[in-house]
Amino acid sequence: METVHTIGRRKASVARIYVTKGKGNIVINGKDYKEYFPLETLQYKLNQPFKVVEQEGKFDIKVSVNGGGINGQADAIKLAIARSLCEIDIENRPSLKAEGLLTRDPRVVERKKPGQKKARKKFQWVKR
């Protein structure tokens, strides 16, 4: 197996990952993933696709991610990892799809409208 390249997106975040056979090292923007994402919940998100297909510690991943916040970045990486696992072995697809890991979350911040305070909130209206 050579390198597999996939892309994942969430909100304003874009993650490009390169997957190769290895010992389970995940490097994000030149840092170890535990250093880049100090929260346990975000680290769990990255390992979730591997746990579903029972392939933990079998691939090395090099990630380039930019845009958005840490939550959006973690979700973008999770989607990219799930897509790469499908590309490596098509047998992984049904289990990943059942967990909802192959679905791109389309929710983004609604734009602010002119004449309003925020996207939905209006300025206070006074009758008299």
TISEVO-13501 format. One record per residue: residue number from 1; residue in one letter; x, y, z of N, C-alpha, C, O in turn. Coordinates in nm, 4 decimals. Example, Ala and Ser with C-alpha at 12.3 -4.5 7.8 and 13.67 -1.06 7.14 Angstrom:
BEGIN
1  a  1.3190  -0.5690  0.7800  1.2300  -0.4500  0.7800  1.3200  -0.3300  0.7800  1.4236  -0.3319  0.8465 $
2  s  1.2850  -0.2250  0.7080  1.3670  -0.1060  0.7140  1.2900  0.0030  0.7870  1.3409  0.1138  0.8039 $
***
This chain:
BEGIN
1  m  0.0833  -0.1194  0.0000  0.0000  0.0000  0.0000  0.0867  0.1242  0.0000  0.1758  0.1379  0.0838 $
2  e  0.0618  0.2142  -0.0925  0.1322  0.3424  -0.0927  0.0494  0.4434  -0.0133  -0.0407  0.4047  0.0611 $
3  t  0.0791  0.5707  -0.0283  0.0095  0.6753  0.0454  -0.1294  0.6997  -0.0120  -0.1483  0.7060  -0.1335 $
4  v  -0.2267  0.7135  0.0787  -0.3637  0.7466  0.0404  -0.3902  0.8899  0.0852  -0.3675  0.9244  0.2012 $
5  h  -0.4384  0.9733  -0.0068  -0.4645  1.1143  0.0226  -0.6142  1.1409  0.0186  -0.6797  1.1100  -0.0810 $
6  t  -0.6701  1.1986  0.1266  -0.8122  1.2349  0.1286  -0.8292  1.3707  0.1955  -0.7392  1.4215  0.2624 $
7  i  -0.9482  1.4280  0.1751  -0.9807  1.5592  0.2301  -1.1094  1.5489  0.3113  -1.2034  1.4797  0.2722 $
8  g  -1.1125  1.6185  0.4249  -1.2335  1.6277  0.5060  -1.2616  1.7732  0.5379  -1.1689  1.8520  0.5567 $
9  r  -1.3894  1.8095  0.5440  -1.4265  1.9481  0.5731  -1.5337  1.9524  0.6812  -1.6151  1.8609  0.6941 $
10  r  -1.5319  2.0617  0.7594  -1.6360  2.0873  0.8603  -1.6321  2.2354  0.8924  -1.5272  2.2879  0.9296 $
11  k  -1.7451  2.3037  0.8786  -1.7544  2.4492  0.8975  -1.6492  2.5175  0.8110  -1.6543  2.5068  0.6885 $
12  a  -1.5542  2.5873  0.8721  -1.4517  2.6580  0.7927  -1.3208  2.5792  0.7864  -1.2223  2.6279  0.7309 $
13  s  -1.3188  2.4588  0.8422  -1.1959  2.3795  0.8503  -1.1809  2.2867  0.7308  -1.2779  2.2267  0.6844 $
14  v  -1.0576  2.2758  0.6816  -1.0258  2.1834  0.5738  -0.9057  2.1005  0.6192  -0.8023  2.1560  0.6562 $
15  a  -0.9192  1.9682  0.6165  -0.8118  1.8777  0.6576  -0.7686  1.7926  0.5390  -0.8506  1.7252  0.4766 $
16  r  -0.6388  1.7961  0.5084  -0.5812  1.7093  0.4058  -0.4955  1.6067  0.4790  -0.4066  1.6435  0.5559 $
17  i  -0.5219  1.4774  0.4554  -0.4453  1.3757  0.5270  -0.3779  1.2797  0.4294  -0.4260  1.2558  0.3186 $
18  y  -0.2658  1.2263  0.4740  -0.1883  1.1282  0.3991  -0.1713  1.0072  0.4894  -0.1097  1.0164  0.5955 $
19  v  -0.2263  0.8932  0.4470  -0.2258  0.7719  0.5282  -0.1301  0.6709  0.4676  -0.1355  0.6432  0.3478 $
20  t  -0.0410  0.6150  0.5522  0.0495  0.5074  0.5123  0.0470  0.3992  0.6197  0.0054  0.4243  0.7329 $
21  k  0.0914  0.2797  0.5843  0.1032  0.1729  0.6848  0.2075  0.2145  0.7869  0.3086  0.2754  0.7519 $
22  g  0.1829  0.1815  0.9145  0.2783  0.2217  1.0173  0.2388  0.1748  1.1550  0.1746  0.0712  1.1719 $
23  k  0.2794  0.2552  1.2554  0.2621  0.2159  1.3955  0.1523  0.2940  1.4669  0.1352  0.2788  1.5879 $
24  g  0.0782  0.3766  1.3951  -0.0301  0.4512  1.4591  0.0056  0.5931  1.4964  -0.0630  0.6531  1.5791 $
25  n  0.1118  0.6499  1.4378  0.1490  0.7883  1.4668  0.0569  0.8828  1.3905  0.0322  0.8641  1.2714 $
26  i  0.0063  0.9846  1.4604  -0.0757  1.0876  1.3966  -0.0067  1.2210  1.4192  0.0082  1.2655  1.5330 $
27  v  0.0357  1.2849  1.3103  0.1042  1.4135  1.3175  0.0160  1.5181  1.2513  -0.0193  1.5060  1.1340 $
28  i  -0.0198  1.6226  1.3288  -0.1062  1.7291  1.2786  -0.0264  1.8586  1.2742  0.0202  1.9068  1.3774 $
29  n  -0.0106  1.9147  1.1552  0.0651  2.0391  1.1352  0.2016  2.0355  1.2054  0.2432  2.1344  1.2659 $
30  g  0.2701  1.9224  1.1971  0.4036  1.9085  1.2539  0.4078  1.8749  1.4022  0.5164  1.8616  1.4584 $
31  k  0.2921  1.8608  1.4673  0.2863  1.8273  1.6101  0.2154  1.6935  1.6284  0.1358  1.6524  1.5440 $
32  d  0.2451  1.6256  1.7400  0.1738  1.5033  1.7742  0.0283  1.5389  1.8043  0.0005  1.6470  1.8563 $
33  y  -0.0645  1.4490  1.7719  -0.2061  1.4818  1.7875  -0.2458  1.5064  1.9327  -0.3388  1.5828  1.9581 $
34  k  -0.1777  1.4437  2.0284  -0.2095  1.4659  2.1701  -0.1642  1.6042  2.2159  -0.2202  1.6611  2.3096 $
35  e  -0.0627  1.6573  2.1491  -0.0160  1.7929  2.1785  -0.1060  1.8956  2.1090  -0.1364  2.0003  2.1662 $
36  y  -0.1486  1.8656  1.9859  -0.2324  1.9573  1.9084  -0.3741  1.9641  1.9655  -0.4321  2.0722  1.9756 $
37  f  -0.4298  1.8485  2.0030  -0.5621  1.8411  2.0655  -0.5461  1.7897  2.2086  -0.5497  1.6685  2.2304 $
38  p  -0.5284  1.8794  2.3074  -0.5064  1.8335  2.4453  -0.6302  1.7719  2.5110  -0.6174  1.6986  2.6091 $
39  l  -0.7492  1.8004  2.4587  -0.8718  1.7482  2.5196  -0.8952  1.6022  2.4790  -0.8757  1.5640  2.3636 $
40  e  -0.9371  1.5225  2.5764  -0.9627  1.3791  2.5534  -1.0737  1.3568  2.4510  -1.0661  1.2638  2.3706 $
41  t  -1.1766  1.4414  2.4535  -1.2899  1.4232  2.3615  -1.2456  1.4394  2.2161  -1.2924  1.3666  2.1286 $
42  l  -1.1559  1.5344  2.1902  -1.1081  1.5571  2.0539  -1.0170  1.4427  2.0094  -1.0193  1.4032  1.8928 $
43  q  -0.9369  1.3897  2.1016  -0.8511  1.2749  2.0704  -0.9376  1.1524  2.0403  -0.9039  1.0724  1.9530 $
44  y  -1.0491  1.1377  2.1125  -1.1410  1.0271  2.0884  -1.2007  1.0367  1.9480  -1.2158  0.9357  1.8793 $
45  k  -1.2348  1.1600  1.9055  -1.2920  1.1803  1.7715  -1.1975  1.1299  1.6632  -1.2417  1.0698  1.5652 $
46  l  -1.0673  1.1540  1.6801  -0.9701  1.1121  1.5793  -0.9572  0.9607  1.5731  -0.9366  0.9045  1.4655 $
47  n  -0.9692  0.8944  1.6872  -0.9528  0.7489  1.6913  -1.0820  0.6721  1.6611  -1.0786  0.5509  1.6400 $
48  q  -1.1945  0.7416  1.6591  -1.3247  0.6762  1.6394  -1.3336  0.5933  1.5109  -1.3789  0.4790  1.5171 $
49  p  -1.2921  0.6462  1.3938  -1.3013  0.5631  1.2725  -1.2190  0.4346  1.2813  -1.2614  0.3307  1.2306 $
50  f  -1.1016  0.4406  1.3452  -1.0170  0.3215  1.3601  -1.0819  0.2188  1.4513  -1.0730  0.0987  1.4256 $
51  k  -1.1481  0.2653  1.5593  -1.2134  0.1740  1.6518  -1.3294  0.1015  1.5855  -1.3524  -0.0167  1.6113 $
52  v  -1.4027  0.1723  1.5001  -1.5190  0.1131  1.4324  -1.4757  -0.0017  1.3416  -1.5422  -0.1052  1.3368 $
53  v  -1.3635  0.0158  1.2688  -1.3183  -0.0889  1.1763  -1.2086  -0.1777  1.2378  -1.1515  -0.2628  1.1696 $
54  e  -1.1802  -0.1571  1.3664  -1.0806  -0.2358  1.4415  -0.9442  -0.2362  1.3725  -0.8859  -0.3420  1.3490 $
55  q  -0.8941  -0.1166  1.3402  -0.7642  -0.0999  1.2733  -0.6730  -0.0066  1.3523  -0.5868  0.0591  1.2939 $
56  e  -0.6906  0.0001  1.4839  -0.6131  0.0929  1.5661  -0.4642  0.0599  1.5611  -0.4251  -0.0564  1.5711 $
57  g  -0.3818  0.1628  1.5455  -0.2374  0.1472  1.5482  -0.1766  0.0815  1.4262  -0.0640  0.0324  1.4334 $
58  k  -0.2476  0.0787  1.3139  -0.1943  0.0138  1.1939  -0.1528  0.1121  1.0854  -0.0887  0.0735  0.9876 $
59  f  -0.1897  0.2411  1.1024  -0.1588  0.3405  0.9997  -0.0941  0.4644  1.0602  -0.1294  0.5071  1.1701 $
60  d  0.0013  0.5216  0.9865  0.0587  0.6510  1.0215  -0.0149  0.7568  0.9411  -0.0425  0.7383  0.8226 $
61  i  -0.0468  0.8684  1.0072  -0.1231  0.9732  0.9411  -0.0506  1.1064  0.9548  -0.0097  1.1466  1.0637 $
62  k  -0.0358  1.1737  0.8404  0.0202  1.3092  0.8376  -0.0936  1.4015  0.7964  -0.1525  1.3846  0.6896 $
63  v  -0.1246  1.5001  0.8822  -0.2400  1.5865  0.8607  -0.1958  1.7307  0.8417  -0.1084  1.7809  0.9125 $
64  s  -0.2589  1.7965  0.7436  -0.2442  1.9404  0.7258  -0.3838  1.9982  0.7371  -0.4685  1.9742  0.6510 $
65  v  -0.4087  2.0747  0.8436  -0.5430  2.1276  0.8677  -0.5343  2.2770  0.8905  -0.4427  2.3252  0.9572 $
66  n  -0.6310  2.3515  0.8343  -0.6360  2.4950  0.8597  -0.7798  2.5437  0.8578  -0.8684  2.4780  0.8032 $
67  g  -0.8017  2.6597  0.9178  -0.9337  2.7212  0.9228  -1.0170  2.6706  1.0385  -0.9996  2.5579  1.0848 $
68  g  -1.1084  2.7554  1.0851  -1.2016  2.7157  1.1904  -1.1374  2.7013  1.3268  -1.0234  2.7423  1.3484 $
69  g  -1.2127  2.6424  1.4187  -1.1651  2.6184  1.5550  -1.1246  2.4731  1.5737  -1.1247  2.3949  1.4786 $
70  i  -1.0899  2.4373  1.6974  -1.0385  2.3017  1.7214  -1.1449  2.1947  1.7028  -1.1140  2.0843  1.6580 $
71  n  -1.2699  2.2256  1.7363  -1.3776  2.1277  1.7188  -1.4028  2.0987  1.5708  -1.4144  1.9829  1.5307 $
72  g  -1.4111  2.2029  1.4916  -1.4312  2.1865  1.3478  -1.3154  2.1141  1.2830  -1.3343  2.0320  1.1932 $
73  q  -1.1936  2.1453  1.3294  -1.0749  2.0793  1.2750  -1.0756  1.9307  1.3085  -1.0432  1.8477  1.2236 $
74  a  -1.1126  1.8965  1.4328  -1.1183  1.7554  1.4727  -1.2215  1.6789  1.3895  -1.1965  1.5656  1.3483 $
75  d  -1.3367  1.7405  1.3649  -1.4399  1.6756  1.2837  -1.3964  1.6600  1.1382  -1.4273  1.5599  1.0735 $
76  a  -1.3238  1.7606  1.0870  -1.2739  1.7531  0.9491  -1.1738  1.6388  0.9346  -1.1764  1.5658  0.8355 $
77  i  -1.0857  1.6234  1.0334  -0.9861  1.5154  1.0317  -1.0561  1.3799  1.0431  -1.0183  1.2843  0.9754 $
78  k  -1.1582  1.3720  1.1291  -1.2327  1.2467  1.1470  -1.2966  1.2021  1.0151  -1.2910  1.0842  0.9802 $
79  l  -1.3566  1.2955  0.9425  -1.4178  1.2634  0.8138  -1.3127  1.2177  0.7129  -1.3349  1.1223  0.6385 $
80  a  -1.1986  1.2859  0.7107  -1.0917  1.2492  0.6174  -1.0377  1.1091  0.6479  -1.0104  1.0319  0.5560 $
81  i  -1.0224  1.0766  0.7754  -0.9736  0.9437  0.8152  -1.0740  0.8362  0.7720  -1.0354  0.7324  0.7181 $
82  a  -1.2027  0.8620  0.7960  -1.3067  0.7650  0.7571  -1.3063  0.7428  0.6060  -1.3192  0.6294  0.5597 $
83  r  -1.2914  0.8514  0.5286  -1.2868  0.8386  0.3829  -1.1651  0.7598  0.3375  -1.1737  0.6801  0.2441 $
84  s  -1.0515  0.7816  0.4032  -0.9298  0.7097  0.3645  -0.9416  0.5609  0.3969  -0.8926  0.4773  0.3210 $
85  l  -1.0061  0.5267  0.5090  -1.0256  0.3857  0.5439  -1.1152  0.3164  0.4411  -1.0977  0.1975  0.4143 $
86  c  -1.2110  0.3896  0.3834  -1.2945  0.3338  0.2757  -1.2125  0.3120  0.1498  -1.2310  0.2135  0.0784 $
87  e  -1.1210  0.4059  0.1231  -1.0364  0.3958  0.0038  -0.9382  0.2792  0.0162  -0.9079  0.2125  -0.0828 $
88  i  -0.8887  0.2549  0.1375  -0.7946  0.1453  0.1614  -0.8648  0.0106  0.1432  -0.8141  -0.0782  0.0746 $
89  d  -0.9828  -0.0035  0.2058  -1.0582  -0.1292  0.1940  -1.2070  -0.0975  0.1887  -1.2624  -0.0434  0.2844 $
90  i  -1.2708  -0.1304  0.0792  -1.4131  -0.1002  0.0587  -1.5018  -0.1753  0.1588  -1.6164  -0.1359  0.1804 $
91  e  -1.4509  -0.2822  0.2197  -1.5272  -0.3585  0.3199  -1.5555  -0.2752  0.4453  -1.6486  -0.3061  0.5198 $
92  n  -1.4761  -0.1695  0.4697  -1.4949  -0.0839  0.5875  -1.6163  0.0079  0.5742  -1.6678  0.0578  0.6743 $
93  r  -1.6617  0.0301  0.4521  -1.7655  0.1304  0.4254  -1.8965  0.1089  0.5024  -1.9455  0.2038  0.5636 $
94  p  -1.9556  -0.0121  0.5022  -2.0838  -0.0285  0.5720  -2.0770  0.0036  0.7221  -2.1678  0.0672  0.7756 $
95  s  -1.9712  -0.0395  0.7894  -1.9614  -0.0135  0.9330  -1.9393  0.1351  0.9619  -1.9939  0.1882  1.0585 $
96  l  -1.8588  0.2028  0.8778  -1.8362  0.3465  0.8964  -1.9637  0.4252  0.8667  -1.9949  0.5224  0.9356 $
97  k  -2.0366  0.3829  0.7645  -2.1597  0.4524  0.7268  -2.2663  0.4359  0.8354  -2.3420  0.5288  0.8632 $
98  a  -2.2718  0.3175  0.8966  -2.3690  0.2917  1.0034  -2.3444  0.3830  1.1240  -2.4388  0.4232  1.1920 $
99  e  -2.2188  0.4153  1.1497  -2.1835  0.5044  1.2606  -2.1985  0.6520  1.2236  -2.1864  0.7389  1.3099 $
100  g  -2.2247  0.6809  1.0963  -2.2410  0.8188  1.0517  -2.1105  0.8932  1.0313  -2.1083  1.0163  1.0333 $
101  l  -2.0011  0.8196  1.0117  -1.8696  0.8821  0.9998  -1.8370  0.9281  0.8574  -1.7395  1.0002  0.8364 $
102  l  -1.9177  0.8869  0.7604  -1.8916  0.9265  0.6217  -1.9795  1.0436  0.5769  -1.9724  1.0860  0.4615 $
103  t  -2.0616  1.0954  0.6673  -2.1506  1.2050  0.6343  -2.0839  1.3383  0.6676  -2.0397  1.3605  0.7803 $
104  r  -2.0774  1.4269  0.5673  -2.0211  1.5590  0.5918  -2.1296  1.6437  0.6559  -2.2406  1.6524  0.6034 $
105  d  -2.0987  1.7063  0.7688  -2.1944  1.7894  0.8405  -2.2062  1.9240  0.7684  -2.1102  2.0010  0.7687 $
106  p  -2.3194  1.9546  0.7073  -2.3302  2.0754  0.6247  -2.3567  2.2044  0.7028  -2.3596  2.3125  0.6439 $
107  r  -2.3760  2.1941  0.8349  -2.4131  2.3131  0.9121  -2.2986  2.4133  0.9194  -2.1876  2.3794  0.9605 $
108  v  -2.3265  2.5363  0.8795  -2.2297  2.6453  0.8886  -2.2997  2.7658  0.9514  -2.4223  2.7684  0.9621 $
109  v  -2.2224  2.8640  0.9923  -2.2775  2.9833  1.0562  -2.3595  3.0624  0.9548  -2.3154  3.0872  0.8425 $
110  e  -2.4787  3.1012  0.9966  -2.5658  3.1803  0.9092  -2.5125  3.3232  0.9004  -2.4629  3.3780  0.9988 $
111  r  -2.5234  3.3826  0.7821  -2.4684  3.5171  0.7649  -2.5536  3.6226  0.8335  -2.6738  3.6046  0.8534 $
112  k  -2.4887  3.7337  0.8696  -2.5585  3.8459  0.9289  -2.6307  3.9225  0.8184  -2.5737  3.9488  0.7125 $
113  k  -2.7580  3.9585  0.8442  -2.8355  4.0328  0.7448  -2.8287  4.1822  0.7741  -2.8198  4.2225  0.8901 $
114  p  -2.8331  4.2649  0.6688  -2.8333  4.4099  0.6912  -2.9622  4.4555  0.7587  -3.0693  4.4008  0.7321 $
115  g  -2.9518  4.5558  0.8460  -3.0694  4.6058  0.9170  -3.1068  4.5221  1.0373  -3.2108  4.5448  1.0992 $
116  q  -3.0221  4.4244  1.0713  -3.0457  4.3407  1.1893  -2.9200  4.3402  1.2756  -2.8106  4.3739  1.2303 $
117  k  -2.9392  4.3009  1.4008  -2.8274  4.2988  1.4945  -2.7343  4.1806  1.4665  -2.6120  4.1952  1.4660 $
118  k  -2.7941  4.0629  1.4430  -2.7187  3.9419  1.4095  -2.7921  3.8708  1.2961  -2.8693  3.9337  1.2238 $
119  a  -2.7689  3.7409  1.2796  -2.8327  3.6681  1.1696  -2.9848  3.6659  1.1846  -3.0569  3.6878  1.0873 $
120  r  -3.0341  3.6394  1.3063  -3.1782  3.6312  1.3294  -3.2295  3.7412  1.4230  -3.3440  3.7850  1.4118 $
121  k  -3.1424  3.7856  1.5164  -3.1830  3.8851  1.6156  -3.2049  4.0207  1.5496  -3.1260  4.0634  1.4654 $
122  k  -3.3128  4.0876  1.5887  -3.3447  4.2198  1.5351  -3.3069  4.3270  1.6374  -3.2872  4.2988  1.7556 $
123  f  -3.2975  4.4505  1.5880  -3.2814  4.5622  1.6810  -3.4100  4.5788  1.7599  -3.5175  4.5442  1.7109 $
124  q  -3.4006  4.6315  1.8821  -3.5179  4.6496  1.9656  -3.6106  4.7512  1.9004  -3.5672  4.8571  1.8551 $
125  w  -3.7391  4.7169  1.8963  -3.8368  4.8031  1.8316  -3.9212  4.8741  1.9383  -3.9740  4.8108  2.0298 $
126  v  -3.9327  5.0068  1.9245  -4.0099  5.0860  2.0201  -4.1258  5.1486  1.9471  -4.1081  5.2138  1.8442 $
127  k  -4.2459  5.1284  2.0009  -4.3637  5.1845  1.9353  -4.3764  5.3355  1.9642  -4.4092  5.4131  1.8744 $
128  r  -4.3505  5.3770  2.0897  -4.3609  5.5207  2.1265  -4.2329  5.5660  2.1936  -4.2211  5.6824  2.2320 $
***
